[in-house]
Amino acid sequence: MDLNQITVPSKDLSQSIPFYQKLGLKLIVEALPHYARFECPNGNATFSIHLVDELPKGDGIHVYFECENLDSDVKELRSKGLDFEELPKDQPWLWREAKLKDPDGNQLILFYGGENRLNPPWRLPND
């Protein structure tokens, strides 16, 4: 099994599409006003947004995008006008993360986990 597609809710795709394009995703399906799908710049994963009448309540959606050059990527995105809630910083789980929200309030985390993403020191032993 391979996780290769994530879909998040949006109340207005006309605002969300340009945001995700600015983030670096390539628009490959545009079925307005209900749906849009993007290709991630690296790997084979796709990411989509779909129209909803109401956004989730509470803590909501968190989507992680791994960036090998996190600090320079964040600097470039900020120069394009994207506002970050948290600039890159080292986390206790051995990742470096920066946080921002999309136009619908979905939490996006740009991070670099490297080897620690799949193999942290506390990983369970393989049987």
Number of C-alpha atoms within 10 A of each C-alpha: 3 5 8 10 13 12 15 18 21 26 18 18 23 12 13 19 23 14 16 18 13 14 18 15 19 17 18 12 12 14 10 12 12 14 18 21 21 21 19 16 11 10 8 10 14 20 20 21 21 19 17 15 9 9 16 15 7 6 9 11 15 13 15 14 13 18 19 13 10 20 18 12 15 22 13 13 15 14 10 11 10 17 15 16 13 11 17 21 14 13 11 7 12 15 18 21 22 20 19 17 16 16 17 16 16 19 18 18 22 23 25 23 20 15 11 14 14 9 11 14 10 8 10 8 5 4 3
